[in-house]
Amino acid sequence: MRLFVSLNLPEDPLTVLSAVQDRLPGDLRRVPEENLHLTMAFLGDVSEDLAQAAHEGLETIRAPKVDLALTGATVYGGRHGQALALEAEGEAPLHELHDRIRARLRGAGVTLERRRFRPHVTLARLPGRVDPGPALAALCTAHVPSFSAHSFSLIQSTLHDAGAIYEPLATYPLG
């Protein structure tokens, strides 16, 4: 099973992000509102036993809610497609939660990629080498009010031609 851990976004910012997506121009594939999230850790393909161990580690985390601001527009990716995103700022609590999640996952036996944490919410995907300029320009005027995230989840991701289907396996409270 293909898994990741996400910080869950409350309803109000999801509504604003959906409206922002409606203003995006060009040939891009919008991330469905129900799939909008901030990835805290990507586990990749793991066995059911490892998934259970990850869950048992994650459910021991006690952390405060995370205050977030979605700020600058950015593009990730390259030759095989690009992701259009808003960067997230959450100060120390966001980074501390990220570190705790990774520690619990490593303790459960999950091998994680060594990658710098660049918190963001992906809004759309652009195919190949499409110029992201017009979409980035539309995002520059986006304003998402600051908000608090009150939970994170262990998510199963199933890939399909039309995009990924996300299924929450467990949700963990913050606060």
OpenMM code with the backbone's topology and positions (N, CA, C; nanometers):
from openmm import Vec3, app, unit

residues = "MET ARG LEU PHE VAL SER LEU ASN LEU PRO GLU ASP PRO LEU THR VAL LEU SER ALA VAL GLN ASP ARG LEU PRO GLY ASP LEU ARG ARG VAL PRO GLU GLU ASN LEU HIS LEU THR MET ALA PHE LEU GLY ASP VAL SER GLU ASP LEU ALA GLN ALA ALA HIS GLU GLY LEU GLU THR ILE ARG ALA PRO LYS VAL ASP LEU ALA LEU THR GLY ALA THR VAL TYR GLY GLY ARG HIS GLY GLN ALA LEU ALA LEU GLU ALA GLU GLY GLU ALA PRO LEU HIS GLU LEU HIS ASP ARG ILE ARG ALA ARG LEU ARG GLY ALA GLY VAL THR LEU GLU ARG ARG ARG PHE ARG PRO HIS VAL THR LEU ALA ARG LEU PRO GLY ARG VAL ASP PRO GLY PRO ALA LEU ALA ALA LEU CYS THR ALA HIS VAL PRO SER PHE SER ALA HIS SER PHE SER LEU ILE GLN SER THR LEU HIS ASP ALA GLY ALA ILE TYR GLU PRO LEU ALA THR TYR PRO LEU GLY".split()
positions = [
    Vec3(0.0828, -0.1176, 0.0000),
    Vec3(0.0000, 0.0000, 0.0000),
    Vec3(0.0880, 0.1251, 0.0000),
    Vec3(0.0445, 0.2257, -0.0745),
    Vec3(0.1200, 0.3513, -0.0889),
    Vec3(0.0635, 0.4507, 0.0121),
    Vec3(0.1490, 0.4986, 0.1039),
    Vec3(0.1021, 0.5815, 0.2147),
    Vec3(0.1778, 0.7134, 0.2265),
    Vec3(0.1088, 0.8101, 0.2861),
    Vec3(0.1741, 0.9338, 0.3288),
    Vec3(0.1004, 0.9864, 0.4513),
    Vec3(0.1634, 1.0802, 0.5211),
    Vec3(0.1026, 1.1460, 0.6358),
    Vec3(0.0746, 1.2898, 0.5946),
    Vec3(-0.0491, 1.3345, 0.6185),
    Vec3(-0.0863, 1.4709, 0.5799),
    Vec3(-0.1363, 1.5500, 0.6987),
    Vec3(-0.1120, 1.6794, 0.6941),
    Vec3(-0.1737, 1.7726, 0.7870),
    Vec3(-0.3080, 1.8083, 0.7241),
    Vec3(-0.4154, 1.7927, 0.7996),
    Vec3(-0.5491, 1.8152, 0.7452),
    Vec3(-0.5852, 1.9635, 0.7483),
    Vec3(-0.6435, 2.0106, 0.6394),
    Vec3(-0.6837, 2.1498, 0.6285),
    Vec3(-0.8307, 2.1630, 0.6681),
    Vec3(-0.8653, 2.2622, 0.7512),
    Vec3(-1.0045, 2.2833, 0.7900),
    Vec3(-1.0903, 2.3293, 0.6711),
    Vec3(-1.2188, 2.3270, 0.6898),
    Vec3(-1.3149, 2.3579, 0.5826),
    Vec3(-1.2986, 2.4983, 0.5251),
    Vec3(-1.2812, 2.6005, 0.6108),
    Vec3(-1.2745, 2.7382, 0.5601),
    Vec3(-1.1602, 2.7591, 0.4605),
    Vec3(-1.0368, 2.7197, 0.4925),
    Vec3(-0.9316, 2.7374, 0.3923),
    Vec3(-0.9531, 2.6501, 0.2682),
    Vec3(-1.0144, 2.5333, 0.2841),
    Vec3(-1.0425, 2.4496, 0.1672),
    Vec3(-1.1364, 2.5217, 0.0708),
    Vec3(-1.2361, 2.5910, 0.1236),
    Vec3(-1.3301, 2.6662, 0.0405),
    Vec3(-1.2572, 2.7777, -0.0339),
    Vec3(-1.1688, 2.8488, 0.0368),
    Vec3(-1.0916, 2.9565, -0.0263),
    Vec3(-0.9994, 2.8991, -0.1337),
    Vec3(-0.9314, 2.7888, -0.1036),
    Vec3(-0.8403, 2.7279, -0.2014),
    Vec3(-0.9148, 2.6808, -0.3257),
    Vec3(-1.0343, 2.6292, -0.3085),
    Vec3(-1.1152, 2.5866, -0.4221),
    Vec3(-1.1488, 2.7065, -0.5118),
    Vec3(-1.1811, 2.8203, -0.4505),
    Vec3(-1.2086, 2.9417, -0.5274),
    Vec3(-1.0830, 2.9902, -0.5994),
    Vec3(-0.9677, 2.9779, -0.5346),
    Vec3(-0.8401, 3.0146, -0.5977),
    Vec3(-0.8171, 2.9250, -0.7191),
    Vec3(-0.8426, 2.7963, -0.7060),
    Vec3(-0.8246, 2.7036, -0.8176),
    Vec3(-0.9128, 2.7417, -0.9368),
    Vec3(-1.0323, 2.7901, -0.9086),
    Vec3(-1.1248, 2.8277, -1.0159),
    Vec3(-1.0705, 2.9422, -1.1006),
    Vec3(-0.9779, 3.0197, -1.0448),
    Vec3(-0.9201, 3.1333, -1.1184),
    Vec3(-0.7952, 3.0948, -1.1982),
    Vec3(-0.7492, 2.9702, -1.1835),
    Vec3(-0.6269, 2.9299, -1.2526),
    Vec3(-0.6527, 2.9113, -1.4015),
    Vec3(-0.5649, 2.9669, -1.4854),
    Vec3(-0.5812, 2.9546, -1.6302),
    Vec3(-0.5087, 2.8311, -1.6844),
    Vec3(-0.5318, 2.8031, -1.8091),
    Vec3(-0.4465, 2.7098, -1.8810),
    Vec3(-0.4803, 2.5627, -1.8684),
    Vec3(-0.3907, 2.4839, -1.9294),
    Vec3(-0.4056, 2.3392, -1.9392),
    Vec3(-0.3440, 2.2744, -1.8160),
    Vec3(-0.4224, 2.2662, -1.7111),
    Vec3(-0.3724, 2.2053, -1.5894),
    Vec3(-0.4812, 2.1190, -1.5270),
    Vec3(-0.4386, 2.0305, -1.4390),
    Vec3(-0.5330, 1.9417, -1.3709),
    Vec3(-0.5407, 1.9857, -1.2250),
    Vec3(-0.6564, 2.0368, -1.1865),
    Vec3(-0.6760, 2.0843, -1.0497),
    Vec3(-0.6841, 1.9665, -0.9533),
    Vec3(-0.6255, 1.9822, -0.8363),
    Vec3(-0.6357, 1.8813, -0.7315),
    Vec3(-0.7768, 1.8924, -0.6737),
    Vec3(-0.8522, 1.7822, -0.6682),
    Vec3(-0.9869, 1.7905, -0.6104),
    Vec3(-0.9813, 1.8437, -0.4668),
    Vec3(-1.0831, 1.9205, -0.4293),
    Vec3(-1.0851, 1.9823, -0.2963),
    Vec3(-1.0638, 1.8798, -0.1858),
    Vec3(-1.1227, 1.7618, -0.1995),
    Vec3(-1.1086, 1.6594, -0.0954),
    Vec3(-0.9661, 1.6033, -0.0866),
    Vec3(-0.8816, 1.6310, -0.1857),
    Vec3(-0.7428, 1.5836, -0.1845),
    Vec3(-0.6433, 1.6910, -0.1425),
    Vec3(-0.6878, 1.8133, -0.1186),
    Vec3(-0.5961, 1.9197, -0.0781),
    Vec3(-0.5445, 1.8916, 0.0622),
    Vec3(-0.4139, 1.8987, 0.0795),
    Vec3(-0.3510, 1.8671, 0.2077),
    Vec3(-0.2084, 1.9213, 0.2072),
    Vec3(-0.1440, 1.9105, 0.3212),
    Vec3(-0.0028, 1.9429, 0.3341),
    Vec3(0.0684, 1.8141, 0.3744),
    Vec3(0.1554, 1.7636, 0.2888),
    Vec3(0.2250, 1.6382, 0.3160),
    Vec3(0.3310, 1.6588, 0.4237),
    Vec3(0.3233, 1.5766, 0.5280),
    Vec3(0.4205, 1.5808, 0.6366),
    Vec3(0.5302, 1.4761, 0.6169),
    Vec3(0.4950, 1.3622, 0.5564),
    Vec3(0.5928, 1.2561, 0.5301),
    Vec3(0.5350, 1.1625, 0.4255),
    Vec3(0.6198, 1.1175, 0.3345),
    Vec3(0.5796, 1.0209, 0.2324),
    Vec3(0.6457, 0.8879, 0.2649),
    Vec3(0.5641, 0.7863, 0.2880),
    Vec3(0.6149, 0.6547, 0.3240),
    Vec3(0.6426, 0.5698, 0.2013),
    Vec3(0.5713, 0.5941, 0.0917),
    Vec3(0.5838, 0.5123, -0.0283),
    Vec3(0.5088, 0.3815, -0.0110),
    Vec3(0.5514, 0.2794, -0.0848),
    Vec3(0.4868, 0.1483, -0.0779),
    Vec3(0.5377, 0.0726, 0.0434),
    Vec3(0.4461, 0.0357, 0.1320),
    Vec3(0.4811, -0.0381, 0.2532),
    Vec3(0.3853, -0.1550, 0.2707),
    Vec3(0.4275, -0.2532, 0.3471),
    Vec3(0.3439, -0.3691, 0.3775),
    Vec3(0.2351, -0.3295, 0.4779),
    Vec3(0.1344, -0.4139, 0.4915),
    Vec3(0.0294, -0.3884, 0.5902),
    Vec3(0.0862, -0.3895, 0.7322),
    Vec3(0.1821, -0.4787, 0.7577),
    Vec3(0.2442, -0.4836, 0.8907),
    Vec3(0.3174, -0.3537, 0.9219),
    Vec3(0.3898, -0.3009, 0.8226),
    Vec3(0.4616, -0.1750, 0.8428),
    Vec3(0.3628, -0.0586, 0.8573),
    Vec3(0.2531, -0.0630, 0.7827),
    Vec3(0.1496, 0.0394, 0.7953),
    Vec3(0.0912, 0.0384, 0.9363),
    Vec3(0.0685, -0.0797, 0.9913),
    Vec3(0.0149, -0.0911, 1.1274),
    Vec3(0.1160, -0.0370, 1.2293),
    Vec3(0.2425, -0.0698, 1.2100),
    Vec3(0.3462, -0.0194, 1.3005),
    Vec3(0.3544, 0.1329, 1.2921),
    Vec3(0.3422, 0.1887, 1.1710),
    Vec3(0.3443, 0.3336, 1.1538),
    Vec3(0.2265, 0.3957, 1.2281),
    Vec3(0.1084, 0.3378, 1.2126),
    Vec3(-0.0109, 0.3881, 1.2820),
    Vec3(0.0105, 0.3874, 1.4337),
    Vec3(0.0626, 0.2780, 1.4861),
    Vec3(0.0840, 0.2672, 1.6304),
    Vec3(0.1823, 0.3735, 1.6801),
    Vec3(0.2825, 0.4054, 1.6003),
    Vec3(0.3757, 0.5116, 1.6377),
    Vec3(0.3117, 0.6497, 1.6301),
    Vec3(0.2357, 0.6738, 1.5229),
    Vec3(0.1742, 0.8056, 1.5038),
    Vec3(0.0694, 0.8363, 1.6093),
    Vec3(-0.0020, 0.7351, 1.6553),
    Vec3(-0.1089, 0.7618, 1.7513),
    Vec3(-0.0544, 0.8009, 1.8894),
    Vec3(0.0763, 0.7880, 1.9111),
    Vec3(0.1349, 0.8299, 2.0390),
    Vec3(0.1749, 0.9773, 2.0397),
    Vec3(0.1658, 1.0430, 1.9253),
    Vec3(0.2077, 1.1837, 1.9168),
    Vec3(0.1059, 1.2734, 1.9868),
    Vec3(0.1570, 1.3572, 2.0755),
    Vec3(0.0776, 1.4618, 2.1405),
    Vec3(0.1451, 1.5942, 2.1053),
    Vec3(0.0728, 1.6771, 2.0329),
    Vec3(0.1307, 1.8036, 1.9869),
    Vec3(0.0207, 1.9092, 1.9809),
    Vec3(0.0590, 2.0363, 1.9890),
    Vec3(-0.0410, 2.1426, 1.9794),
    Vec3(-0.0916, 2.1574, 1.8356),
    Vec3(-0.2062, 2.2254, 1.8231),
    Vec3(-0.2555, 2.2576, 1.6888),
    Vec3(-0.1488, 2.3411, 1.6180),
    Vec3(-0.1539, 2.3430, 1.4874),
    Vec3(-0.0531, 2.4130, 1.4081),
    Vec3(-0.1186, 2.5315, 1.3377),
    Vec3(-0.0697, 2.6515, 1.3656),
    Vec3(-0.1171, 2.7716, 1.2966),
    Vec3(-0.0401, 2.7855, 1.1662),
    Vec3(-0.1150, 2.8071, 1.0576),
    Vec3(-0.0537, 2.8119, 0.9246),
    Vec3(-0.0937, 2.9358, 0.8477),
    Vec3(-0.0042, 2.9761, 0.7600),
    Vec3(-0.0321, 3.0773, 0.6589),
    Vec3(0.0147, 3.0202, 0.5260),
    Vec3(-0.0699, 3.0276, 0.4249),
    Vec3(-0.0312, 2.9857, 0.2898),
    Vec3(0.0079, 3.1123, 0.2153),
    Vec3(0.1331, 3.1146, 0.1704),
    Vec3(0.1887, 3.2388, 0.1175),
    Vec3(0.2268, 3.2248, -0.0294),
    Vec3(0.3539, 3.2341, -0.0594),
    Vec3(0.4046, 3.2440, -0.1947),
    Vec3(0.3705, 3.1291, -0.2872),
    Vec3(0.3417, 3.1630, -0.4102),
    Vec3(0.3169, 3.0650, -0.5148),
    Vec3(0.4493, 3.0055, -0.5607),
    Vec3(0.4491, 2.8762, -0.5915),
    Vec3(0.5707, 2.8090, -0.6358),
    Vec3(0.5360, 2.6930, -0.7288),
    Vec3(0.6388, 2.6438, -0.7978),
    Vec3(0.6238, 2.5284, -0.8862),
    Vec3(0.7288, 2.4256, -0.8471),
    Vec3(0.6855, 2.3007, -0.8343),
    Vec3(0.7752, 2.1892, -0.8072),
    Vec3(0.7711, 2.0950, -0.9266),
    Vec3(0.8797, 2.0238, -0.9478),
    Vec3(0.8800, 1.9241, -1.0538),
    Vec3(0.9664, 1.9648, -1.1695),
    Vec3(0.9409, 1.9014, -1.2832),
    Vec3(1.0241, 1.9301, -1.3990),
    Vec3(0.9726, 1.8657, -1.5248),
    Vec3(1.0571, 1.7896, -1.5884),
    Vec3(1.0340, 1.7334, -1.7200),
    Vec3(0.9039, 1.6540, -1.7338),
    Vec3(0.8679, 1.5774, -1.6331),
    Vec3(0.7523, 1.4886, -1.6422),
    Vec3(0.6252, 1.5498, -1.5868),
    Vec3(0.6276, 1.6751, -1.5574),
    Vec3(0.5113, 1.7427, -1.5025),
    Vec3(0.5518, 1.8321, -1.3874),
    Vec3(0.4666, 1.9255, -1.3582),
    Vec3(0.4953, 2.0226, -1.2554),
    Vec3(0.3770, 2.0332, -1.1605),
    Vec3(0.4055, 2.0646, -1.0364),
    Vec3(0.3008, 2.0863, -0.9377),
    Vec3(0.2989, 2.2342, -0.9022),
    Vec3(0.1824, 2.2948, -0.9103),
    Vec3(0.1626, 2.4346, -0.8758),
    Vec3(0.1115, 2.4390, -0.7327),
    Vec3(0.1786, 2.5150, -0.6461),
    Vec3(0.1480, 2.5080, -0.5027),
    Vec3(0.1574, 2.6441, -0.4351),
    Vec3(0.0986, 2.6498, -0.3158),
    Vec3(0.1195, 2.7616, -0.2247),
    Vec3(0.2055, 2.7117, -0.1101),
    Vec3(0.3123, 2.7863, -0.0810),
    Vec3(0.4002, 2.7483, 0.0294),
    Vec3(0.3314, 2.7756, 0.1621),
    Vec3(0.3641, 2.6937, 0.2616),
    Vec3(0.3034, 2.7075, 0.3943),
    Vec3(0.4065, 2.7540, 0.4951),
    Vec3(0.3650, 2.8454, 0.5812),
    Vec3(0.4486, 2.8903, 0.6913),
    Vec3(0.3771, 2.8531, 0.8198),
    Vec3(0.4470, 2.7791, 0.9060),
    Vec3(0.3878, 2.7373, 1.0309),
    Vec3(0.4819, 2.7508, 1.1478),
    Vec3(0.5960, 2.8145, 1.1233),
    Vec3(0.6939, 2.8379, 1.2295),
    Vec3(0.7345, 2.7076, 1.2986),
    Vec3(0.7808, 2.7195, 1.4207),
    Vec3(0.8363, 2.6050, 1.4933),
    Vec3(0.7370, 2.4898, 1.5132),
    Vec3(0.6109, 2.5136, 1.5490),
    Vec3(0.5205, 2.3991, 1.5715),
    Vec3(0.5047, 2.3079, 1.4493),
    Vec3(0.5027, 2.3646, 1.3305),
    Vec3(0.4917, 2.2828, 1.2097),
    Vec3(0.6159, 2.1958, 1.1929),
    Vec3(0.7311, 2.2542, 1.2097),
    Vec3(0.8562, 2.1798, 1.1922),
    Vec3(0.8771, 2.0774, 1.3042),
    Vec3(0.8348, 2.1128, 1.4247),
    Vec3(0.8440, 2.0163, 1.5351),
    Vec3(0.7526, 1.8967, 1.5116),
    Vec3(0.6308, 1.9218, 1.4614),
    Vec3(0.5397, 1.8113, 1.4297),
    Vec3(0.5983, 1.7247, 1.3188),
    Vec3(0.6536, 1.7875, 1.2184),
    Vec3(0.7185, 1.7139, 1.1093),
    Vec3(0.8280, 1.6227, 1.1644),
    Vec3(0.9126, 1.6770, 1.2519),
    Vec3(1.0216, 1.5982, 1.3103),
    Vec3(0.9678, 1.4819, 1.3940),
    Vec3(0.8622, 1.5070, 1.4720),
    Vec3(0.8046, 1.3999, 1.5535),
    Vec3(0.7459, 1.2890, 1.4671),
    Vec3(0.6752, 1.3280, 1.3617),
    Vec3(0.6166, 1.2283, 1.2710),
    Vec3(0.7263, 1.1431, 1.2097),
    Vec3(0.8295, 1.2062, 1.1586),
    Vec3(0.9399, 1.1305, 1.0965),
    Vec3(1.0079, 1.0385, 1.1979),
    Vec3(1.0253, 1.0868, 1.3210),
    Vec3(1.0888, 1.0038, 1.4246),
    Vec3(1.0038, 0.8806, 1.4545),
    Vec3(0.8722, 0.8993, 1.4672),
    Vec3(0.7840, 0.7846, 1.4954),
    Vec3(0.7849, 0.6860, 1.3788),
    Vec3(0.7867, 0.7381, 1.2569),
    Vec3(0.7874, 0.6488, 1.1403),
    Vec3(0.9180, 0.5701, 1.1323),
    Vec3(1.0299, 0.6376, 1.1556),
    Vec3(1.1593, 0.5671, 1.1570),
    Vec3(1.1611, 0.4627, 1.2679),
    Vec3(1.1059, 0.4975, 1.3851),
    Vec3(1.0985, 0.4044, 1.4963),
    Vec3(1.0129, 0.2824, 1.4647),
    Vec3(0.9167, 0.2994, 1.3740),
    Vec3(0.8300, 0.1889, 1.3326),
    Vec3(0.8960, 0.1030, 1.2246),
    Vec3(1.0134, 0.1462, 1.1769),
    Vec3(1.0839, 0.0693, 1.0748),
    Vec3(1.0660, 0.1197, 0.9333),
    Vec3(1.0015, 0.2365, 0.9162),
    Vec3(0.9804, 0.2932, 0.7831),
    Vec3(1.1082, 0.3633, 0.7377),
    Vec3(1.1522, 0.3339, 0.6168),
    Vec3(1.2659, 0.4033, 0.5563),
    Vec3(1.2118, 0.5242, 0.4816),
    Vec3(1.2521, 0.6427, 0.5238),
    Vec3(1.2034, 0.7667, 0.4637),
    Vec3(1.3107, 0.8284, 0.3749),
    Vec3(1.2644, 0.8963, 0.2691),
    Vec3(1.3571, 0.9680, 0.1827),
    Vec3(1.4226, 1.0809, 0.2612),
    Vec3(1.5480, 1.1063, 0.2299),
    Vec3(1.6170, 1.2210, 0.2899),
    Vec3(1.5889, 1.3394, 0.1987),
    Vec3(1.4975, 1.4218, 0.2429),
    Vec3(1.4548, 1.5351, 0.1619),
    Vec3(1.4242, 1.6521, 0.2541),
    Vec3(1.4630, 1.7714, 0.2122),
    Vec3(1.4343, 1.8911, 0.2909),
    Vec3(1.2831, 1.9131, 0.2959),
    Vec3(1.2330, 1.9473, 0.4132),
    Vec3(1.0898, 1.9718, 0.4316),
    Vec3(1.0558, 2.1090, 0.3750),
    Vec3(0.9743, 2.1098, 0.2707),
    Vec3(0.9282, 2.2332, 0.2075),
    Vec3(0.7759, 2.2314, 0.2109),
    Vec3(0.7165, 2.2744, 0.3225),
    Vec3(0.5715, 2.2626, 0.3378),
    Vec3(0.4959, 2.3443, 0.2338),
    Vec3(0.3979, 2.2790, 0.1727),
    Vec3(0.3180, 2.3436, 0.0685),
    Vec3(0.1879, 2.2667, 0.0489),
    Vec3(0.0945, 2.3314, -0.0181),
    Vec3(-0.0309, 2.2687, -0.0580),
    Vec3(-0.0363, 2.2754, -0.2102),
    Vec3(-0.0368, 2.1589, -0.2745),
    Vec3(-0.0444, 2.1524, -0.4202),
    Vec3(-0.1877, 2.1790, -0.4643),
    Vec3(-0.2031, 2.2730, -0.5577),
    Vec3(-0.3356, 2.3104, -0.6078),
    Vec3(-0.3662, 2.2513, -0.7443),
    Vec3(-0.2617, 2.2321, -0.8263),
    Vec3(-0.2837, 2.1829, -0.9619),
    Vec3(-0.1559, 2.1202, -1.0160),
    Vec3(-0.1721, 2.0401, -1.1187),
    Vec3(-0.0594, 1.9780, -1.1870),
    Vec3(-0.0609, 2.0219, -1.3330),
    Vec3(0.0578, 2.0570, -1.3808),
    Vec3(0.0737, 2.0986, -1.5196),
    Vec3(0.1488, 1.9884, -1.5930),
    Vec3(0.1044, 1.9522, -1.7120),
    Vec3(0.1733, 1.8465, -1.7859),
    Vec3(0.3058, 1.8941, -1.8445),
    Vec3(0.4020, 1.8018, -1.8518),
    Vec3(0.5293, 1.8263, -1.9199),
    Vec3(0.5929, 1.9587, -1.8879),
    Vec3(0.6325, 2.0271, -1.9935),
    Vec3(0.7041, 2.1541, -1.9786),
    Vec3(0.6153, 2.2746, -2.0093),
    Vec3(0.4888, 2.2670, -1.9687),
    Vec3(0.3982, 2.3789, -1.9879),
    Vec3(0.4501, 2.4986, -1.9079),
    Vec3(0.4425, 2.6169, -1.9668),
    Vec3(0.4872, 2.7383, -1.8992),
    Vec3(0.3956, 2.7656, -1.7785),
    Vec3(0.4500, 2.7637, -1.6575),
    Vec3(0.3657, 2.7872, -1.5396),
    Vec3(0.3395, 2.9350, -1.5126),
    Vec3(0.3988, 3.0246, -1.5925),
    Vec3(0.3887, 3.1689, -1.5673),
    Vec3(0.2476, 3.2212, -1.5470),
    Vec3(0.1541, 3.1938, -1.6391),
    Vec3(0.0184, 3.2464, -1.6200),
    Vec3(-0.0489, 3.1945, -1.4925),
    Vec3(-0.0274, 3.0684, -1.4603),
    Vec3(-0.0873, 3.0125, -1.3382),
    Vec3(-0.0237, 3.0743, -1.2140),
    Vec3(0.1083, 3.0923, -1.2168),
    Vec3(0.1763, 3.1559, -1.1041),
    Vec3(0.1278, 3.2998, -1.0848),
    Vec3(0.1067, 3.3698, -1.1948),
    Vec3(0.0581, 3.5077, -1.1860),
    Vec3(-0.0797, 3.5107, -1.1209),
    Vec3(-0.1647, 3.4155, -1.1543),
    Vec3(-0.2973, 3.4093, -1.0925),
    Vec3(-0.2867, 3.3800, -0.9427),
    Vec3(-0.1902, 3.2975, -0.9042),
    Vec3(-0.1738, 3.2633, -0.7629),
    Vec3(-0.1156, 3.3776, -0.6808),
    Vec3(-0.0410, 3.4663, -0.7459),
    Vec3(0.0233, 3.5766, -0.6726),
    Vec3(-0.0789, 3.6673, -0.6047),
    Vec3(-0.2000, 3.6721, -0.6576),
    Vec3(-0.3029, 3.7574, -0.5982),
    Vec3(-0.3896, 3.6818, -0.4978),
    Vec3(-0.3629, 3.5531, -0.4807),
    Vec3(-0.4444, 3.4720, -0.3893),
    Vec3(-0.4194, 3.5122, -0.2451),
    Vec3(-0.5279, 3.5174, -0.1695),
    Vec3(-0.5149, 3.5430, -0.0257),
    Vec3(-0.5958, 3.4375, 0.0494),
    Vec3(-0.5244, 3.3584, 0.1259),
    Vec3(-0.5881, 3.2579, 0.2102),
    Vec3(-0.5654, 3.3028, 0.3541),
    Vec3(-0.6723, 3.3343, 0.4272),
    Vec3(-0.6536, 3.3772, 0.5668),
    Vec3(-0.5813, 3.2693, 0.6480),
    Vec3(-0.5018, 3.3126, 0.7443),
    Vec3(-0.4321, 3.2189, 0.8335),
    Vec3(-0.5347, 3.1313, 0.9044),
    Vec3(-0.4930, 3.0107, 0.9400),
    Vec3(-0.5840, 2.9155, 1.0031),
    Vec3(-0.5048, 2.8204, 1.0915),
    Vec3(-0.5769, 2.7384, 1.1669),
    Vec3(-0.5158, 2.6377, 1.2530),
    Vec3(-0.5557, 2.4992, 1.2039),
    Vec3(-0.4576, 2.4105, 1.1981),
    Vec3(-0.4834, 2.2695, 1.1658),
    Vec3(-0.4949, 2.1940, 1.2976),
    Vec3(-0.5994, 2.1135, 1.3096),
    Vec3(-0.6292, 2.0453, 1.4350),
    Vec3(-0.6076, 1.8946, 1.4287),
    Vec3(-0.5583, 1.8442, 1.3135),
    Vec3(-0.5345, 1.6996, 1.3040),
    Vec3(-0.4418, 1.6693, 1.1872),
    Vec3(-0.3878, 1.5477, 1.1912),
    Vec3(-0.3121, 1.4945, 1.0781),
    Vec3(-0.3584, 1.3511, 1.0570),
    Vec3(-0.3315, 1.2971, 0.9367),
    Vec3(-0.3836, 1.1649, 0.9019),
    Vec3(-0.2797, 1.0793, 0.8322),
    Vec3(-0.2981, 0.9498, 0.8458),
    Vec3(-0.2257, 0.8507, 0.7663),
    Vec3(-0.3163, 0.8198, 0.6480),
    Vec3(-0.2662, 0.8419, 0.5267),
    Vec3(-0.3473, 0.8354, 0.4056),
    Vec3(-0.2936, 0.7272, 0.3120),
    Vec3(-0.3871, 0.6488, 0.2560),
    Vec3(-0.3511, 0.5551, 0.1493),
    Vec3(-0.3811, 0.6233, 0.0173),
    Vec3(-0.2850, 0.6195, -0.0729),
    Vec3(-0.2973, 0.6813, -0.2040),
    Vec3(-0.2981, 0.5718, -0.3106),
    Vec3(-0.4047, 0.5688, -0.3881),
    Vec3(-0.4153, 0.4729, -0.4980),
    Vec3(-0.4121, 0.5516, -0.6283),
    Vec3(-0.3140, 0.5228, -0.7126),
    Vec3(-0.2966, 0.5964, -0.8373),
    Vec3(-0.3864, 0.5401, -0.9474),
    Vec3(-0.4488, 0.6323, -1.0210),
    Vec3(-0.5322, 0.5989, -1.1364),
    Vec3(-0.4964, 0.6951, -1.2490),
    Vec3(-0.5385, 0.6636, -1.3713),
    Vec3(-0.5104, 0.7518, -1.4846),
    Vec3(-0.5654, 0.8926, -1.4634),
    Vec3(-0.6810, 0.9020, -1.3995),
    Vec3(-0.7443, 1.0319, -1.3776),
    Vec3(-0.6868, 1.1054, -1.2571),
    Vec3(-0.5970, 1.0424, -1.1824),
    Vec3(-0.5385, 1.1044, -1.0641),
    Vec3(-0.5451, 1.0101, -0.9461),
    Vec3(-0.4954, 1.0544, -0.8336),
    Vec3(-0.4898, 0.9704, -0.7137),
    Vec3(-0.6213, 0.9767, -0.6364),
    Vec3(-0.6526, 0.8645, -0.5739),
    Vec3(-0.7645, 0.8588, -0.4799),
    Vec3(-0.7034, 0.8416, -0.3416),
    Vec3(-0.7414, 0.9311, -0.2496),
    Vec3(-0.6869, 0.9293, -0.1144),
    Vec3(-0.7910, 0.8735, -0.0185),
    Vec3(-0.7466, 0.7815, 0.0661),
    Vec3(-0.8346, 0.7238, 0.1671),
    Vec3(-0.7675, 0.7366, 0.3035),
    Vec3(-0.8261, 0.8155, 0.3934),
    Vec3(-0.7690, 0.8255, 0.5281),
    Vec3(-0.7817, 0.6915, 0.6005),
    Vec3(-0.6706, 0.6427, 0.6542),
    Vec3(-0.6713, 0.5189, 0.7306),
    Vec3(-0.6860, 0.5460, 0.8799),
    Vec3(-0.6329, 0.6598, 0.9252),
    Vec3(-0.6432, 0.6992, 1.0655),
    Vec3(-0.6202, 0.8505, 1.0739),
    Vec3(-0.6871, 0.9140, 1.1688),
    Vec3(-0.6700, 1.0576, 1.1922),
    Vec3(-0.6305, 1.0771, 1.3381),
    Vec3(-0.5352, 1.1695, 1.3598),
    Vec3(-0.4771, 1.1926, 1.4920),
    Vec3(-0.4997, 1.3387, 1.5310),
    Vec3(-0.5546, 1.3646, 1.6489),
    Vec3(-0.5851, 1.5026, 1.6886),
    Vec3(-0.4600, 1.5802, 1.7310),
    Vec3(-0.4689, 1.7108, 1.7147),
    Vec3(-0.3680, 1.8046, 1.7643),
    Vec3(-0.4389, 1.8992, 1.8597),
    Vec3(-0.3635, 1.9517, 1.9540),
    Vec3(-0.4227, 2.0550, 2.0385),
    Vec3(-0.4401, 2.0173, 2.1813),
] * unit.nanometer
topology = app.Topology()
chain = topology.addChain("A")
for resn in residues:
    res = topology.addResidue(resn, chain)
    for name in ("N", "CA", "C"):
        topology.addAtom(name, app.Element.getBySymbol(name[0]), res)
